[in-house]
Amino acid sequence: MYFDGSGRPLTLGKELGQGAAAIVYSHGMHSGKAVKVFKPHYLQNEKTLAKRLDLLQKLALQANLSIQLGNQIRGIGSWPQEIVKNRNGVAVGFVMDTFRDGISLQEIVDAKDIKKAFYKVSVKDPNNYLKWRNNFFYTTGRIKNRVILCHNLALYFDKIYNLKAKDGRSIALDICNFDIKPKNILVTIDSDNIVPFILDLDNLTLKNNTGIVAPSHPQMTPEYSAPEGPKDKYYDYFSLAVIFYQLIINCHPFAVYGGTRFTDGTTTEFMVKKMCFAWGRNRKFLTPESQNCVVHGNFRFLPADVQNLFVRAFDSDIPKNRPTPAEWVAALRGYLTKSGAMINSQFKMPV
């Protein structure tokens, strides 16, 4: 038996999905909401969970956590809105907005091979398979939609890192995610708008001048991890830039082909620590195969200001130099405005 924030019994609907830490259900009494219930082992290990959920739920009442895309107001993601408790009064989950007809951003990032692209969609929802393939398969004619998606993602993350109250006042709070990756983001196409939805916002780290509240066991993913480790929001700015590069250029910014002059490592994590960004200071250490790669070569077709943001994200010794989501919004909006449909014809595809 579960109870809502007012102490009333909470009815769970059908299971919508689950991960290692929790199960998500539809809300039995509210079609626009979902309920995330944590598994026993997670509740036992995450000693700060109740405090984090309480702070996040209070922020949901105070902060403006919505964005207008087209004619619709949309929530930014799975932000805890109401704490769910068990019969003993222990916080075991929360109520959040639901998100319909979305797919994992990972499927878009991986949409490189026409035989494999959107395979999960083709099995689960064959009627929508062509919609996703025709909008996001990486090929000439479909790059612009990926740039729009990057722009909208930047809008959403700017809302989080530049948090404001509903009356427009700034909220003095630093927010860190530390596990921004495609698997933690959903995407849908609604009324011709490309709409993201950020998952696992209950894992945020909150900092202000009085202290910090963080998960006991923060999650991180090597391919999206900044070299300095999880210290502040600038780590997240690195992760976000990796996603943008993958969506627009179609490979990881530190992907190498044919090796490098470094002989003591080959993993993406190693290349990040050695700052082997394909267009950075250590480009000279990459093999001609990497330097002349058609995929990385599409970087040249980006406007100078967008190129510069990627260089700042991946090739600076000072994390604070990384571009903010607001800078990405401005640069990508300018790119879309000035280049428009030309974006789709500029990029070269590997043979």
N, C-alpha and C positions, 0 to 999 in steps of 0.2 A: 504494500500500500504506500502510495506517495501523496504528498500534500503540496499545494501551491503556497505562494508567499503570504496568503491570507489565512492559511491553515485549513483550507477546504480540500477534500479529497480530489486527486488529480487522475483523470482517466487517460491512459495511454492508448494511442491508436496503433496502426501497423508499424512494424519495424521498417525504417527507411535505409538503414545501413549501420555498420559498426566497424570499429578499429580496435587497436590493442587496448585502448584506455576506456572506451565507452560505447554505448549503443544509442542510436538516435531513433526516436519514434515520432510519428505524427501526433499532434495534440488532439486528444479525443474530443475536446470541446471548442477548438478554435482552428478553423481550416488554414489560417495564415501563419500558424505557429508550429514549432517542433519542440520536442523535449529531448535533451541529452542527459542520459543517466550513466554515471561512471561505474566501472566494474570494481568489485571489492578490492582487488590488489592495488589498483590505482588510488582508491580512497585511503588505503592503509599507508601507502608510500608518500603521497603528496600531502605533507603536513600543513602547507600554506593554502590549500585549496579553498577552505571556507572563507578565509580572510580575503583572498583574491576575488572570489565570486561576490562577496559583499561589496567590495570596492567597485568592481565592474558594474554591478547592478545599480549602485548609487550613481555612477557615471552615466549609465543609460538614461536615468531620469534627468540629469543635468545637461548632458552634452548633446550637440546636434550630430547625430550619427546617420544622417540620410543624405542622399545625393539625387539631384534631378537629372535624369537622362531622357531626352525627348520630353514627352508630356507626363512622364511618370516619376513619382518620388520613390526612391528605392533605399532599403537598408544596406549598409556596407558589408554586412556579413553576420556571422553567428555570435553576435555580442550577447552576453548574458543579460536578460531583461527581468527575470524573476527567478529567485532561488527555489529549487525543489528540495524538499526534505523527506526523510523516511519517518516511520511511526515513532522513532526515538528523538525526533527533532534534529537529526544530523543532516547537514547539507550534502546531498548526493548527486545533484545535477542542477540543470537550469532550463528555463524556457527561452527560446530564441525565435527569430524569424525563420520561416521555411523558404525554400528556393526550388522552383519547379522547372522541370525539363532541362536541367543543366547537365553538362558533362565536365569531367576533370580537365583542367588546363593542360595536364600532362598529355592527354590525347591530342591536343592541338600541337604541342611542342614536338610530339613524336610523329606527326603526320607528314612523313617524308617519302614513304614507299606506298604507291597507290594500291598495292595488293594488301597492305597491312593497315593503312590509315583508317582510323575510326572503326576498327574491327569490333570493339565492344558495343559501339552504337549499332552497327549492322546486325548484331545478334540480339541485342536487347530491344532496340527500337528501329527496325528496318525502314519504317516510313520516314524517319528523319535523317537517315544515313546520307542521302544525297544533299540535304541542306548543309550538313556539316562539311562534307567533302567539297562542295561547290563554293563554300565560303572560306575554308581554312586550309585545305590541302596546299602544301608549299609548292607553288608553281607560278609561272608568269600569269598575271591577271588576278592574283589573289593576295598579293602582299599588302595592299592597302588595308584590308580588314585586320590584318595582324598589327599594323601600326595603330589603327583605331583602338584595338584591344589594349595595346600598351598605354595609349593615352588615357583610356578609361581606368585602367589599373592604377596609373599614377594619380588620377583624381581621387580614387578610393583611399590609397595609402597616404596622400596628402591630408585627407580628412582625419586620419588617425594620428599622424605625427604633428599636425597643426591643430590640435583639438580645441574646439570652441564651444562655449555654452550656447544654449538655444537663443539667448539674447545677443549673441555675437561677441561676448567677452572671451578673451583667451583664458584657457585653463592651464595653470602652471604645473604641468605634469609631463615628464618624459616617458614615452612608451616604447618598449622594445619587444620585438617578436622573436627573433633569433632562429626561426625556422620557416622563413618565407620560401616556398617552393611550389612548383606547379601542382603537386598532389594536394596541396592545401588551399586550392582555389578552384571554384566552379565557374562555368561560363554558360550563358544562354543567349539566344537571339530572340528578342521580344519586340514586336512592332518596329522592326528594322534597326533596333538598338542592340549593340553588343554589350551585354551586361555581365560584369563579374560579381562574385560573391566570395568573400574571404572566410575560410573555415578556421576552427581551433583558436578563436580569439580569446578563449578562456585561459590560454597559455601565455598571455602577455605578461611582461615584466613592467611594473609601475614604479617610477622614481619621482621624488620631489625633494625639496630641501629638508624634509624631516626624516627621510629614510627610503627604503626600497622593499617592495613585496614582489617576490619572484617564485616561479615553480621550484620545488625541491629538486626535481630532475629535469632541467630544461632539455628540449629536443633540438638536435641540430643535424644537418645533412651536409656531408663533405663537399658535394658539387656546388653548393650555394653558400659555403662558409668563407667569410673574409679571413685573410691571413693572420690578423691580430687576435682573432678569437672573439667570443661574445662579450663585449664590454658595454656597448651603447647602441644608439639607433643608427650610427654610421655603418655598423655591421649589416643592418637590414638594408641600407642603401646599396650595399654591394650585392646582396642577394637579389634585390629587385632589378638591378642593372643586368645581372646574368640572365634573368628571365627575358628581359627586353631584347637582349642580343640573340638569344635562342629563337625568339619569335620572329625577329626581323631578318637576321642573317642565316638562321637555320643550323647553327651549331653552337656549342659552348665556346665562350670567348677564349678559353684556355685549351681548347682542343688542338692537338698537334698531330701532324701527319708525317710519318717517316722519322720520328724521334727528334732529339735536340742534341746540343753539345754537352748537356748535362748527362752524366752516366749513372747517377745514383738514384734515379726515380723516374717513373713513367705515369703515375696516376694524376688525375685532374688536381687533386689536393696538392701534390708535389709541384705541379706547374704553377698553381696559384701562389704558393709560398716563394717560388723562384721568380715570380712576376713575369711569366712567359705569355703575357697577353699578345695576341697575334699582331697587334698594331702598337705595341708599347716599346719601351726602351730596350728590351731584350729580344726584339724581333730578329736581331742579327744572330742570335743563338739558335734560331729555328732553321730547319733544313729548307732547301729550295722548294721541296714538296709542300711544306706548310706556307712558305712565303708566297708561292704562286697558286695556292689553292683557290679554285673558283668560288667556293662557298665563302671563305673569309674575304675573298676579293670583292664581294658585293658591298663591303664596308665603304669602298671608294665612292659608291653612288649615293651615300647619305649626305645630307647637308653638313657643312663644316661645323655648325653649332651642335648637331646631334653627335657627330664624330667626337667632338671635344668632350661631350658629357661621358661618352664611353671611356675615353682615355683617362679622364679624371676619376672615373669609378674604379678602373682596373690598374692604373699605372702610377698612382700617387703614393708616396711614403706616409702621407698624413691623412688618416681616415676622414677628418673633418672636411677635406677637399672634395669628397664625393658629392655628386649632385643630389639635391633634395628632390622629393617627388614633385614639388611645385616647379622646379626647373625643368623636369621632364615634361610636365604638362605644357609649359610654354613652348618648349622646343618642338615637341611632337605636334602640337596644334599648328605651329608655324609651318612645319613640314607638310602637314595635310592640306593646309590652306594654299600654300604656294605651289605644291607639286600635284595635288589632287590625283586624278586617274593616272598621271604619268608614273606614279610610284610603281604601278603594276607592270610597266614595260621596261623599266630600267635594269632590273636585276637579271643576272645570268644564271641559268640552271646547269648543274653538272651533267655531263653527257652520260 
